Amino acid sequence: MQQDPELCKRLLDKLDYDKDGFCEISHLVPTKDGGYAQVSFGGANKFTTLQEVVLWAAGGTFLGIGQQCSHRCHKPLCKKVGHVCAESAEKNNQRKGCLVWVDCPHCPLKILVCPHVPSCIKFSPGFGSWEEFLQNGIH
């Protein structure tokens, strides 16, 4: 499955979700408190996590040694393709508490202050996607 992004996207499209800003929050339930949601497909019960399917749908492959899935939007149940990247535990932990952007004191635009690559994702009203926000909402 990890080598078939289109199959992963079709699987994600079948999952129920609620829209939350730029995110799509899956109705899947983590297997334990603080855990990750498991995904079943094609007769394989709970064969991987939601975040791995999101990573694979964006063209990512298996996680390397010491890597983990990092939710750029800080929402573990987000199923939006592009909102998960693979990185070390250290880099993933550095995302905690990131402001991402702040209001410009002089105009309605925002100032991107996120130092991470790829950047963290934070909703800004008036934009339909993170990409639209980056193109039209920041200095």
N, C-alpha and C positions, 0 to 999 in steps of 0.2 A: 504494500500500500504506500509506503514512504517514497516509492519511485514513481508514483502515479498521482501528481497533484490534482488532476481533473477528477479522479475517483474520490480523493479526499474532499474536494470542494462539493461534490455531489452528496457525500455523507454529511458534511456540515450543513448543507442546504436543507436536509431532512429534519434537522434538530429544531425543536421549538425553542423560542427565545423571546426576550423582551428587549426592546431598544432602550439603551441608556447612554445618552450623548452620542459619541461616535462608536460606541460599543454595541455588540449583540450578546446579551447575557443568556447563556444556555439555561434551560430548565433542568439539566442533568444535576443529580445530587452527588456530592462527594461521598466516597465510601466511609469516611470517618471525619470527625471534626478537624478542621485545618488541613484535610486531605484534598486530593485532586479528583475530579470527575473522571470516571472510567467510561470508555466507549466500547460498544459491542457492534459487530458488523459481520455479515456473511456467515453466520453460525458460530463465529468466535466470540465468546462471552468475555467482556471486559479485557480485551487484548492490549489496550494501550490507554493513554490518557488523552483527554480532550486537547490539552495544550500541544501534545505531539502531533495530533492530526492537523491542528491549525498551522503548526510549523511546516509540516509536509505539504499542506495545500499551497503554501507560498513558495514551494520549491526546495525547502530545506530537507536534509536527510537525517539519518540517525545522529543522535548526539555523540560528540566525541568524548573521550575520557576527560572527566572533570567538568563537563558542560551540563547545563540544565536549561530548561525552557524558561524564558524570562518574559513576563507579561509587561510589555511597554506601557500599557494602560493601567497597570496595577490591579487588574480585575481577573482573578483566577478562573472565572467561569465565562470569560469573553471568548466567543467563537469567531470573531472577525479576522479574516485572513489579513496578515500583515501586522497584527497586534502582538505577535509572539516572535521572539528571536532566540537563537541559541548563544549562550555565553557562559563564562565561568561563574561559579557561585559568588566569587568576590565581586565581579562586575554586576551581577544580578542584585546583590545586597546593596551596592552603592546607589541603586535606583531608589531605594526606600527614602521617602520624604522629599523627593525631587519636586521643586515648584513648577517645573516645566516652562511656564511663561508667567509674566507679571504684566499688569496694566501699565501702559505708557502714561506718564503724568501729563503729557501735552496733547494727546489725540486719542481717538477710539482704538487705535491699533494696539497690539501686544508686543512685548519684548521677550523673545525666546531666550531663556536662561538655562535650559537643560544642557549639561555638558556631555551627555551620553551619546554614543553612536551605536546603533541608530537611536534617535531621540526618544524620550518618553512621550506618551500621548496623554493629553488632558483636554477635555471638552471645552469649547468656547461657543457660546450661543451665537446663532446667526450663520453658522457654517454647517454644511451637510456632511463633511468628512474632514479627517485630519489633513489630507492632502490639499483640500480647498482652503483650510485655515492657513496652512504653511504658505500657500501661494498668495493669499489675499488679506490675511489677518495680522501679519507681523511686519516689523521694520526690516 
